[in-house]
Amino acid sequence: MKKIISVLLVMTVAILTFVPSAFAADLASGAKIFASNCASCHAGGRNLINASKTLKKSDLEKYGMYDLQAIITQVTNGKAAMPSFKGRLKDNQIADVAAYVLAQADKDWKK
């Protein structure tokens, strides 16, 4: 039993060691995609169309959008004045943008 627990612990540590570098690559990709597709309306986490629904953490939480899947759905399908990016961006690009938005929200959109 101790051997199984030890093996699982080593595997968990090994997996977690490699996740941050993959996540960082996604954030770098997300930043580029955001800059060329989203920043015209959402520069600095603002919302030029509807000022009350920013990409700031407090607003994302308030509107049930502080969630990776919720952001992916919004970017994919669009809603109200926001266009759909389905067909314009690949699924992995949309996921990268969503991860970037959450990371920036956590930093209050400060570099």
OpenMM code with the backbone's topology and positions (N, CA, C; nanometers):
from openmm import Vec3, app, unit

residues = "MET LYS LYS ILE ILE SER VAL LEU LEU VAL MET THR VAL ALA ILE LEU THR PHE VAL PRO SER ALA PHE ALA ALA ASP LEU ALA SER GLY ALA LYS ILE PHE ALA SER ASN CYS ALA SER CYS HIS ALA GLY GLY ARG ASN LEU ILE ASN ALA SER LYS THR LEU LYS LYS SER ASP LEU GLU LYS TYR GLY MET TYR ASP LEU GLN ALA ILE ILE THR GLN VAL THR ASN GLY LYS ALA ALA MET PRO SER PHE LYS GLY ARG LEU LYS ASP ASN GLN ILE ALA ASP VAL ALA ALA TYR VAL LEU ALA GLN ALA ASP LYS ASP TRP LYS LYS".split()
positions = [
    Vec3(0.0826, -0.1189, 0.0000),
    Vec3(0.0000, 0.0000, 0.0000),
    Vec3(0.0871, 0.1253, 0.0000),
    Vec3(0.1932, 0.1249, 0.0838),
    Vec3(0.2828, 0.2399, 0.0893),
    Vec3(0.3507, 0.2621, -0.0457),
    Vec3(0.3826, 0.1530, -0.1141),
    Vec3(0.4500, 0.1635, -0.2434),
    Vec3(0.3562, 0.2277, -0.3463),
    Vec3(0.2307, 0.1913, -0.3449),
    Vec3(0.1327, 0.2490, -0.4380),
    Vec3(0.1172, 0.3980, -0.4117),
    Vec3(0.1064, 0.4353, -0.2862),
    Vec3(0.0925, 0.5766, -0.2507),
    Vec3(0.2170, 0.6538, -0.2930),
    Vec3(0.3341, 0.5958, -0.2729),
    Vec3(0.4590, 0.6615, -0.3129),
    Vec3(0.4648, 0.6816, -0.4636),
    Vec3(0.4264, 0.5802, -0.5376),
    Vec3(0.4265, 0.5903, -0.6835),
    Vec3(0.3276, 0.6973, -0.7301),
    Vec3(0.2096, 0.6999, -0.6723),
    Vec3(0.1104, 0.8020, -0.7085),
    Vec3(0.1600, 0.9423, -0.6752),
    Vec3(0.2253, 0.9573, -0.5628),
    Vec3(0.2786, 1.0870, -0.5235),
    Vec3(0.3861, 1.1336, -0.6214),
    Vec3(0.4756, 1.0453, -0.6589),
    Vec3(0.5811, 1.0795, -0.7547),
    Vec3(0.5200, 1.1167, -0.8898),
    Vec3(0.4202, 1.0423, -0.9344),
    Vec3(0.3549, 1.0723, -1.0620),
    Vec3(0.2848, 1.2077, -1.0577),
    Vec3(0.2191, 1.2370, -0.9476),
    Vec3(0.1497, 1.3643, -0.9332),
    Vec3(0.2480, 1.4809, -0.9388),
    Vec3(0.3580, 1.4683, -0.8676),
    Vec3(0.4595, 1.5741, -0.8684),
    Vec3(0.5169, 1.5907, -1.0094),
    Vec3(0.5430, 1.4805, -1.0771),
    Vec3(0.5972, 1.4877, -1.2131),
    Vec3(0.4999, 1.5565, -1.3087),
    Vec3(0.3734, 1.5254, -1.2988),
    Vec3(0.2722, 1.5866, -1.3858),
    Vec3(0.2604, 1.7357, -1.3572),
    Vec3(0.2541, 1.7728, -1.2312),
    Vec3(0.2387, 1.9135, -1.1943),
    Vec3(0.3608, 1.9966, -1.2307),
    Vec3(0.4755, 1.9335, -1.2403),
    Vec3(0.5968, 2.0045, -1.2779),
    Vec3(0.5897, 2.0539, -1.4211),
    Vec3(0.5251, 1.9807, -1.5089),
    Vec3(0.5206, 2.0175, -1.6495),
    Vec3(0.4014, 2.1036, -1.6876),
    Vec3(0.3002, 2.1132, -1.6058),
    Vec3(0.1805, 2.1900, -1.6384),
    Vec3(0.2077, 2.3393, -1.6514),
    Vec3(0.2817, 2.4050, -1.5615),
    Vec3(0.2990, 2.5491, -1.5734),
    Vec3(0.3611, 2.5933, -1.7055),
    Vec3(0.4602, 2.5223, -1.7580),
    Vec3(0.5211, 2.5650, -1.8828),
    Vec3(0.4232, 2.5535, -1.9990),
    Vec3(0.3407, 2.4520, -2.0007),
    Vec3(0.2397, 2.4401, -2.1054),
    Vec3(0.1360, 2.5502, -2.0906),
    Vec3(0.0985, 2.5823, -1.9657),
    Vec3(0.0004, 2.6865, -1.9410),
    Vec3(0.0555, 2.8220, -1.9841),
    Vec3(0.1847, 2.8482, -1.9563),
    Vec3(0.2465, 2.9741, -1.9951),
    Vec3(0.2438, 2.9903, -2.1466),
    Vec3(0.2683, 2.8824, -2.2192),
    Vec3(0.2639, 2.8901, -2.3660),
    Vec3(0.1234, 2.9256, -2.4116),
    Vec3(0.0222, 2.8706, -2.3460),
    Vec3(-0.1160, 2.9026, -2.3794),
    Vec3(-0.1455, 3.0502, -2.3517),
    Vec3(-0.0921, 3.1034, -2.2434),
    Vec3(-0.1151, 3.2436, -2.2099),
    Vec3(-0.0478, 3.3359, -2.3106),
    Vec3(0.0704, 3.2987, -2.3558),
    Vec3(0.1392, 3.3803, -2.4562),
    Vec3(0.0599, 3.3811, -2.5862),
    Vec3(0.0113, 3.2658, -2.6251),
    Vec3(-0.0730, 3.2557, -2.7444),
    Vec3(-0.2019, 3.3344, -2.7250),
    Vec3(-0.2633, 3.3197, -2.6087),
    Vec3(-0.3867, 3.3912, -2.5781),
    Vec3(-0.3683, 3.5420, -2.5821),
    Vec3(-0.2540, 3.5902, -2.5349),
    Vec3(-0.2258, 3.7346, -2.5366),
    Vec3(-0.2201, 3.7868, -2.6794),
    Vec3(-0.1550, 3.7132, -2.7663),
    Vec3(-0.1449, 3.7548, -2.9073),
    Vec3(-0.2819, 3.7538, -2.9753),
    Vec3(-0.3569, 3.6490, -2.9510),
    Vec3(-0.4901, 3.6371, -3.0118),
    Vec3(-0.5819, 3.7459, -2.9578),
    Vec3(-0.5749, 3.7713, -2.8272),
    Vec3(-0.6557, 3.8771, -2.7656),
    Vec3(-0.6215, 4.0121, -2.8284),
    Vec3(-0.4929, 4.0405, -2.8432),
    Vec3(-0.4489, 4.1688, -2.8982),
    Vec3(-0.5020, 4.1914, -3.0392),
    Vec3(-0.5082, 4.0856, -3.1183),
    Vec3(-0.5507, 4.1038, -3.2573),
    Vec3(-0.7002, 4.0826, -3.2813),
    Vec3(-0.7724, 4.0269, -3.1850),
    Vec3(-0.9147, 3.9984, -3.2066),
    Vec3(-1.0097, 4.0609, -3.1048),
    Vec3(-0.9591, 4.0930, -2.9865),
    Vec3(-1.0482, 4.1327, -2.8773),
    Vec3(-1.0212, 4.2725, -2.8232),
    Vec3(-0.8964, 4.3166, -2.8336),
    Vec3(-0.8554, 4.4410, -2.7685),
    Vec3(-0.9277, 4.5645, -2.8211),
    Vec3(-0.9791, 4.5586, -2.9420),
    Vec3(-1.0498, 4.6762, -2.9934),
    Vec3(-1.1720, 4.7095, -2.9079),
    Vec3(-1.2334, 4.6115, -2.8478),
    Vec3(-1.3472, 4.6343, -2.7572),
    Vec3(-1.3112, 4.6142, -2.6103),
    Vec3(-1.2062, 4.5362, -2.5839),
    Vec3(-1.1762, 4.4963, -2.4463),
    Vec3(-1.0354, 4.5340, -2.4010),
    Vec3(-0.9771, 4.6398, -2.4537),
    Vec3(-0.8425, 4.6812, -2.4134),
    Vec3(-0.8372, 4.7034, -2.2628),
    Vec3(-0.7348, 4.6478, -2.2009),
    Vec3(-0.7176, 4.6641, -2.0572),
    Vec3(-0.8278, 4.6029, -1.9735),
    Vec3(-0.9039, 4.5125, -2.0325),
    Vec3(-1.0125, 4.4463, -1.9595),
    Vec3(-1.1420, 4.5261, -1.9585),
    Vec3(-1.1435, 4.6378, -2.0288),
    Vec3(-1.2652, 4.7193, -2.0338),
    Vec3(-1.3634, 4.6597, -2.1349),
    Vec3(-1.4795, 4.7199, -2.1436),
    Vec3(-1.5792, 4.6818, -2.2429),
    Vec3(-1.6319, 4.8125, -2.3026),
    Vec3(-1.5921, 4.8417, -2.4250),
    Vec3(-1.6311, 4.9675, -2.4871),
    Vec3(-1.7775, 4.9704, -2.5292),
    Vec3(-1.8406, 4.8559, -2.5438),
    Vec3(-1.9809, 4.8486, -2.5852),
    Vec3(-2.0742, 4.8583, -2.4648),
    Vec3(-2.0419, 4.7820, -2.3596),
    Vec3(-2.1240, 4.7816, -2.2381),
    Vec3(-2.0302, 4.7985, -2.1186),
    Vec3(-2.0105, 4.9227, -2.0766),
    Vec3(-1.9114, 4.9554, -1.9738),
    Vec3(-1.9330, 4.8830, -1.8411),
    Vec3(-2.0523, 4.8360, -1.8140),
    Vec3(-2.0780, 4.7672, -1.6869),
    Vec3(-2.0364, 4.6202, -1.6891),
    Vec3(-2.0064, 4.5668, -1.8058),
    Vec3(-1.9678, 4.4256, -1.8162),
    Vec3(-1.8234, 4.4151, -1.8663),
    Vec3(-1.7314, 4.4506, -1.7776),
    Vec3(-1.5900, 4.4456, -1.8123),
    Vec3(-1.5357, 4.3038, -1.7968),
    Vec3(-1.4092, 4.2893, -1.8248),
    Vec3(-1.3410, 4.1616, -1.8032),
    Vec3(-1.2652, 4.1615, -1.6715),
    Vec3(-1.2979, 4.2546, -1.5846),
    Vec3(-1.2393, 4.2580, -1.4507),
    Vec3(-1.2982, 4.1419, -1.3699),
    Vec3(-1.2207, 4.0923, -1.2772),
    Vec3(-1.2625, 3.9754, -1.1990),
    Vec3(-1.3977, 3.9978, -1.1326),
    Vec3(-1.4189, 4.1151, -1.0727),
    Vec3(-1.5451, 4.1399, -1.0020),
    Vec3(-1.6651, 4.1319, -1.0964),
    Vec3(-1.6510, 4.1848, -1.2169),
    Vec3(-1.7618, 4.1769, -1.3133),
    Vec3(-1.7788, 4.0354, -1.3682),
    Vec3(-1.6687, 3.9680, -1.3942),
    Vec3(-1.6794, 3.8292, -1.4413),
    Vec3(-1.7525, 3.7439, -1.3378),
    Vec3(-1.7188, 3.7637, -1.2102),
    Vec3(-1.7864, 3.6895, -1.1030),
    Vec3(-1.9337, 3.7295, -1.0949),
    Vec3(-1.9598, 3.8582, -1.1011),
    Vec3(-2.0967, 3.9098, -1.0905),
    Vec3(-2.1883, 3.8505, -1.1965),
    Vec3(-2.1377, 3.8329, -1.3176),
    Vec3(-2.2194, 3.7841, -1.4282),
    Vec3(-2.1984, 3.6350, -1.4585),
    Vec3(-2.1365, 3.5623, -1.3653),
    Vec3(-2.1188, 3.4179, -1.3821),
    Vec3(-2.0220, 3.3806, -1.4933),
    Vec3(-1.9262, 3.4683, -1.5198),
    Vec3(-1.8324, 3.4452, -1.6290),
    Vec3(-1.6898, 3.4192, -1.5804),
    Vec3(-1.6685, 3.4121, -1.4501),
    Vec3(-1.5352, 3.3839, -1.3981),
    Vec3(-1.5144, 3.2327, -1.3981),
    Vec3(-1.5095, 3.1788, -1.5193),
    Vec3(-1.5024, 3.0342, -1.5404),
    Vec3(-1.4501, 3.0118, -1.6815),
    Vec3(-1.3517, 2.9267, -1.6942),
    Vec3(-1.2900, 2.9019, -1.8244),
    Vec3(-1.3936, 2.8595, -1.9287),
    Vec3(-1.4783, 2.7645, -1.8933),
    Vec3(-1.5770, 2.7145, -1.9897),
    Vec3(-1.6790, 2.8216, -2.0271),
    Vec3(-1.7188, 2.9041, -1.9326),
    Vec3(-1.8146, 3.0111, -1.9623),
    Vec3(-1.7555, 3.1095, -2.0631),
    Vec3(-1.6279, 3.1436, -2.0456),
    Vec3(-1.5631, 3.2354, -2.1392),
    Vec3(-1.5469, 3.1701, -2.2751),
    Vec3(-1.5093, 3.0437, -2.2775),
    Vec3(-1.4966, 2.9713, -2.4043),
    Vec3(-1.6296, 2.9732, -2.4788),
    Vec3(-1.7374, 2.9474, -2.4080),
    Vec3(-1.8706, 2.9478, -2.4696),
    Vec3(-1.9054, 3.0852, -2.5249),
    Vec3(-1.8786, 3.1897, -2.4481),
    Vec3(-1.9085, 3.3268, -2.4910),
    Vec3(-1.8289, 3.3642, -2.6165),
    Vec3(-1.6996, 3.3343, -2.6160),
    Vec3(-1.6157, 3.3681, -2.7315),
    Vec3(-1.6579, 3.2852, -2.8532),
    Vec3(-1.6880, 3.1597, -2.8321),
    Vec3(-1.7279, 3.0718, -2.9422),
    Vec3(-1.8592, 3.1161, -3.0046),
    Vec3(-1.9598, 3.1393, -2.9224),
    Vec3(-2.0946, 3.1648, -2.9731),
    Vec3(-2.1321, 3.3119, -2.9817),
    Vec3(-2.0592, 3.3973, -2.9126),
    Vec3(-2.0962, 3.5378, -2.9069),
    Vec3(-2.2218, 3.5559, -2.8235),
    Vec3(-2.2617, 3.6815, -2.8030),
    Vec3(-2.3834, 3.7100, -2.7276),
    Vec3(-2.4078, 3.8597, -2.7358),
    Vec3(-2.5289, 3.8979, -2.7622),
    Vec3(-2.5659, 4.0392, -2.7771),
    Vec3(-2.4739, 4.1043, -2.8801),
    Vec3(-2.4028, 4.2101, -2.8425),
    Vec3(-2.3175, 4.2820, -2.9378),
    Vec3(-2.1862, 4.2092, -2.9672),
    Vec3(-2.1516, 4.1122, -2.8842),
    Vec3(-2.0261, 4.0398, -2.9066),
    Vec3(-2.0443, 3.9368, -3.0167),
    Vec3(-1.9570, 3.9416, -3.1177),
    Vec3(-1.9696, 3.8450, -3.2276),
    Vec3(-1.9200, 3.7059, -3.1883),
    Vec3(-1.9614, 3.6083, -3.2640),
    Vec3(-1.9121, 3.4718, -3.2491),
    Vec3(-1.7758, 3.4614, -3.3172),
    Vec3(-1.6849, 3.3921, -3.2529),
    Vec3(-1.5542, 3.3684, -3.3128),
    Vec3(-1.5413, 3.2241, -3.3627),
    Vec3(-1.6512, 3.1517, -3.3584),
    Vec3(-1.6531, 3.0151, -3.4118),
    Vec3(-1.6269, 3.0243, -3.5617),
    Vec3(-1.5332, 2.9478, -3.6087),
    Vec3(-1.4976, 2.9515, -3.7500),
    Vec3(-1.3895, 3.0542, -3.7812),
    Vec3(-1.3772, 3.1572, -3.6967),
    Vec3(-1.2723, 3.2570, -3.7146),
    Vec3(-1.1474, 3.2188, -3.6360),
    Vec3(-1.1692, 3.1559, -3.5210),
    Vec3(-1.0598, 3.1064, -3.4380),
    Vec3(-1.0773, 2.9568, -3.4162),
    Vec3(-0.9672, 2.8872, -3.4044),
    Vec3(-0.9716, 2.7437, -3.3747),
    Vec3(-1.0064, 2.7252, -3.2273),
    Vec3(-1.0552, 2.6059, -3.1929),
    Vec3(-1.0939, 2.5764, -3.0543),
    Vec3(-0.9797, 2.6022, -2.9565),
    Vec3(-0.8584, 2.5607, -2.9931),
    Vec3(-0.7451, 2.5806, -2.9025),
    Vec3(-0.7109, 2.7292, -2.8881),
    Vec3(-0.7333, 2.8089, -2.9917),
    Vec3(-0.7100, 2.9530, -2.9822),
    Vec3(-0.8118, 3.0182, -2.8889),
    Vec3(-0.9351, 2.9742, -2.8976),
    Vec3(-1.0396, 3.0264, -2.8084),
    Vec3(-1.0076, 2.9889, -2.6635),
    Vec3(-0.9620, 2.8679, -2.6411),
    Vec3(-0.9237, 2.8247, -2.5062),
    Vec3(-0.8057, 2.9067, -2.4549),
    Vec3(-0.7106, 2.9377, -2.5426),
    Vec3(-0.5964, 3.0209, -2.5038),
    Vec3(-0.6423, 3.1604, -2.4630),
    Vec3(-0.7336, 3.2193, -2.5397),
    Vec3(-0.7867, 3.3520, -2.5067),
    Vec3(-0.8592, 3.3478, -2.3727),
    Vec3(-0.9389, 3.2454, -2.3508),
    Vec3(-1.0125, 3.2328, -2.2240),
    Vec3(-0.9159, 3.2229, -2.1065),
    Vec3(-0.8107, 3.1443, -2.1201),
    Vec3(-0.7108, 3.1312, -2.0137),
    Vec3(-0.6410, 3.2652, -1.9899),
    Vec3(-0.6123, 3.3364, -2.0971),
    Vec3(-0.5494, 3.4678, -2.0860),
    Vec3(-0.6407, 3.5667, -2.0125),
    Vec3(-0.7682, 3.5678, -2.0483),
    Vec3(-0.8636, 3.6588, -1.9837),
    Vec3(-0.8706, 3.6311, -1.8339),
    Vec3(-0.8787, 3.5052, -1.7951),
    Vec3(-0.8834, 3.4718, -1.6517),
    Vec3(-0.7543, 3.5124, -1.5809),
    Vec3(-0.6407, 3.4867, -1.6441),
    Vec3(-0.5122, 3.5236, -1.5834),
    Vec3(-0.5020, 3.6745, -1.5668),
    Vec3(-0.5451, 3.7490, -1.6668),
    Vec3(-0.5406, 3.8948, -1.6584),
    Vec3(-0.6396, 3.9464, -1.5536),
    Vec3(-0.7559, 3.8861, -1.5466),
    Vec3(-0.8532, 3.9263, -1.4453),
    Vec3(-0.7958, 3.9066, -1.3056),
    Vec3(-0.7238, 3.7979, -1.2857),
    Vec3(-0.6617, 3.7726, -1.1557),
    Vec3(-0.5554, 3.8765, -1.1221),
    Vec3(-0.4956, 3.9381, -1.2233),
    Vec3(-0.3932, 4.0416, -1.2027),
    Vec3(-0.4531, 4.1816, -1.2166),
    Vec3(-0.5841, 4.1914, -1.2215),
    Vec3(-0.6543, 4.3188, -1.2401),
    Vec3(-0.6080, 4.3890, -1.3671),
    Vec3(-0.5748, 4.3107, -1.4684),
    Vec3(-0.5339, 4.3609, -1.6000),
    Vec3(-0.4110, 4.4492, -1.5938),
    Vec3(-0.3241, 4.4212, -1.4957),
    Vec3(-0.1952, 4.4915, -1.4860),
    Vec3(-0.0857, 4.3968, -1.5314),
    Vec3(0.0118, 4.4500, -1.6006),
    Vec3(0.1197, 4.3658, -1.6533),
    Vec3(0.2111, 4.3198, -1.5491),
] * unit.nanometer
topology = app.Topology()
chain = topology.addChain("A")
for resn in residues:
    res = topology.addResidue(resn, chain)
    for name in ("N", "CA", "C"):
        topology.addAtom(name, app.Element.getBySymbol(name[0]), res)
